[in-house]
Amino acid sequence: MDYSEQRRRWKHWRLALLFSLLLCVVEYVSAQIQYSILEELKEGSVVGNIAKDLGLDVSSLAERRFRVVSGSKDAVFQVNTNNGELYVHRKIDREELCEDNAVCSMNLKIAVENPLEIHYVAVEITDVNDHAPVFPEKQQHLQIAENTLIGDEFQLVAARDPDSGVNSLRTYKLSPNEHFELEIRDGGENNKIPVLKLQRALDRERHATHNLILTAVDGGSPPRSGSLNISITVLDINDNKPVCSKSEYTVTIQENIPRHSLLMKVNATDADNGLNGDIIFSFAGNLKKKVYETFELDENTGEIRVKGMVDFEDAEVYRADVTASDRGEPPMKTNCRVIIKVTDMNDNSPEIDVTSLSSLVPENSKPGTVVSLISVTDKDSGLNGKVVCSLSDHAPFELKPSFQENMYSLVTKGHLDREVASHYDITIFAVDLGQPPLSSFKTLTVEVSDVNDNPPLFEKNPLELYMFENNSPGGSIFSVSASDKDENENAQISYQFMRDDGAQDGMASFLNINPETGVIHALRSFDFECVKWFQFHVLATDSGSPALSSNVSVKVFILDQNDNAPVILSPVSANGSAEGLEEVPRNVNAGHLVTKVRAYDADIGYNGWLLFSLQEVSDHSLFGLERYTGQIRTLRPFTETDEAQHKLLVLVKDNGNVSLSATATVLIKVVEPKEAFAASDVPNAVKDEEDSDVTFYLTITLGSVSVLFVLSVIVLIVMQCSKSTHYSSKDLQDTNYDGTLCHSIQYRSGDKRYMLVGPRMSIGSTIVPGSNGNTLVVPDRRSRASVEVGDYLNM
């Protein structure tokens, strides 16, 4: 093994050792996992088990959205969420991915959520010997003068091997011959240049041509090779070759330099005359394709000009060999090296790549919740490639930089409220530090998803309903409606009654509510004479999880209808019929009170206001009936010609829209004064006893009414102190009606006021909802019972 080969191996060993140390340092700093695989692996080949190496739970990978979040759409690698393995997604060609790079490594970002974790994985692609060295031409023609000195050199076309490392081009071999030997030189960038060296003088007269085979061999196992046929023509004397003014030309240019710009001029001289001293220039044939596409060389002047686009991001340095050849026979050539360095310009705007972790962000997300991952790249270098990111507005989001350069996380910085803003259009700006700076932006839409944080609300609480009695059972009487600021199932409201032990809320058992629409139906007909008002509570509940609810109090006031006919209280005979007998002395004067017809109507207001009239009378000139009191009086004195007995049919009717009535028959017997007095002596004792009983009952009734009145006043004071809604009654002026005992009830609530006028109520009394003041006690011979709300519930 020669000295140059030892130096080359020692250099590669040092590079490999330095790269290994660098990988260890990087792995310690960034805590990334590193794998190494061979190129050309089949699709589906396993690279490594990331979940196992990171200590992740394999069973939760799918739920945590275990995935690769970096790379192009046609990704080389993918992860298996079932077992956590990283596998090859498509066939890998190292020469395609990492052209001319000694180390080929791909950096991947692996993301898992709940909680969010970003892991970095480096996969090194190890070369396999899948390419043989290839010469750009199959055959090379050389013309060498016969007087060429021993030791002269002729550069041959170099072979290129896309493989790297030990699989790259290692050496050349020349077929055995008498005149030439092969020398291999280092051309830089792992290029080996074969040089043909003359070791024995040529003799055209003996051999005019020489045919050699140059074989290029790589270092693979087994090695691959390629061959070049060399055809050498021995010419007569052209004994001076061109000489370049410099062995190496160097120039520095800026990228994006205009086409046809002059970069440099290569100068060469030849001591010969004529065609042997006429020099032409050309690029060597073993250069990279990019050199031929970017630059052009004038063969006559040696000027190098720009031919194509010069881009720093494509190549920072261009190296080319320029051949100076005379026109002699045979021509003599010399080579010089041209190095073109490119400086960076700020000609690339930053590129923003957004990876959204989820399409919706719940409105109850805590500050600091990661919404998206943002990576920014700039192809420029230095300050031109340094990027600063910012957000456009003051939305409740912010950018948090990652430990890796130009990596950010878009996180929430405040509390979200979908009812205030259901989505945000966030514009991300990226500006580099070049002069002048270049910028770009990208708009990201963040949708805020709803959570059940708003209970149903009623527009008004409490609600009031005024309805007439005798409603149709099963009919709709009212409707409640609540609104919910949430959406979807969180805003779907169902209605139901709230049940408790209160007597008023117990009325809800006679009601039915539609749980979807809130329409309330009465299951039975209500009677004003049994219950005048009641209340119940409706509960509105949404369908969220957990469900939220609110309730509303509904107060129902029953309005009276004329559904009760008048009841005759007096006269009433022993068998219960409305018929009575009255005896009148014949000597009474005009205006004498014969008797009084008393009646009662359970309705109130005009429905209970009674009017009296004579339906039938035997003598219209003798008796008269007071329209409002029911008093029957004589219109004139009796005469001898008047009959001894008279029959009066009295009609009692109320003042409802459709009047109801009752009749009473009064028989009047005219007697002589002595007979009347004598007849009256017998029943006086009985009558006195009956009057005494009546007085006793009246005393008890009066005491009860007084107690109820005092209780009503006390309850009214308590309710006025605890409730804002005011219920009161106003006094009516005394009408001095004796036949119809009138009373009034006034309901007042807010802007509404109702007055109900009816019989049997003391002037100045007050009806208070919830007290016993709305119980009307009417003493009569049939002992009509008072009906309370609790009694109505037991019906």
Summary of the structure (lengths in Angstrom):
residues: 795
radius of gyration: 59.2
end to end distance: 121.1
largest distance: 197.8
contacts: 2382
relative contact order: 0.06
helix: 16%
strand: 39%
